[in-house]
Amino acid sequence: MIEQDFIPRSIDTSKLTKGSFTWKTPSNIALVKYWGKREPQIPENTSISFTLDACHTITTLSFSKNVILSAPDSYRDEKSHPVFDIYFEGKKKDDFKPKIATFFKRIEKYCPYLKDFDFKIESENSFPHSSGIASSASGMSALALCVMSLEKELNSEISDEYFYKKASFLARLGSGSACRSVKGEVVVWGEHQEIKDSSNLYGVEFTDEVHSNFKNYQDTILLVDKGEKQVSSTLGHDLMIGHPFAENRFQQAEENISKMKSILKSGDLKAFVNLVESEALTLHAMMMTSNPYFILMKPNTLKIIHKIWEYREIINSNVCFTLDAGANVHLLFPTSEKETIAKFVDIELKQFCQNNQYIEDGVGRGAVLMKNEK
Ligand code: DP6
């Protein structure tokens, strides 16, 4: 599908006055990382992720027909986005407004019906606030799905396929990685010749064969640093503009997608460990070799990494780590190692986490509609 396919012809909003939708959407963890983008939110390379289960956002979008329908168009232009209030975990959060306003502005062309309504957005995360876990993926995908539920209410003819593709397309405009938090256990974003139907505009479910070794894969998130992100993702992606290694990195990521595709098929866990860890360290290497430069790992991140390597050396384990743009460590392992890794975390690793805190998660299936009220 191309961008124009997401611009609806004409949508009649006259019959709908108010209602609300609630979506629960997951976070995701990239195996091959997205790092570098161009306008409008087009990734410089393809990425692939596992959808998580326990780490999620629940968002309710309540809407009511606005009272300025008869207002002159100039008023609307000034307003430039729908009127909305946002509440996070029960509290009004005006500081979240600019990000959401930008999102509404970006999607207005694809969702012209939004201007006929006023909104209340209520959101909560399953993971502790400021745990260092990026909430933009689950948060933006939840909002995008709520918007799509509204579109479906106004135009019942849209297919499920269109619904999810457009939800991912809209989520991408909120936050790139959010487009991988809509549907499917393994999701690819970015056009890649070996991934059928893949697109720069939205994430697609990875439909090639996945070996049973990867069923119910586990992700224990070790909360090393729960503080605010040191580098915002927008600044982070910008670091790739003019980066001396950028072109090689983008090329390498495309090759790693091909490698990951065959690893997922063969079930080769050793190769998986090698590729996933290499991707995580490459992401951080990009930050260390950009200008300005950043080290986002903390001493305890490194201690955990060395413990994992030591553990793998002694026990024939397939546990590995991956990192996002922060200090927290995602511990990935097959479900067959669930009990032994739980002990390993308890005895050896949790001491390196802030307040000994970690989250046990695993691969999930994607977003769920929880409520639809009119
Ligand atoms: C390191 O999706 O947060 O987690 O598009 O600017 O919102 P924006 O960036 P964002 O970047 C995530 C980068 C990453 C790697 C990944 O998830 O692929």
Residues whose N, C-alpha, C, O or C-beta is under 5 A from the ligand:
A	BS01	DP6	A30 V32 K33 Y34 S47 G174 S175 G176 S177 A178 S233 T234 D324 A325
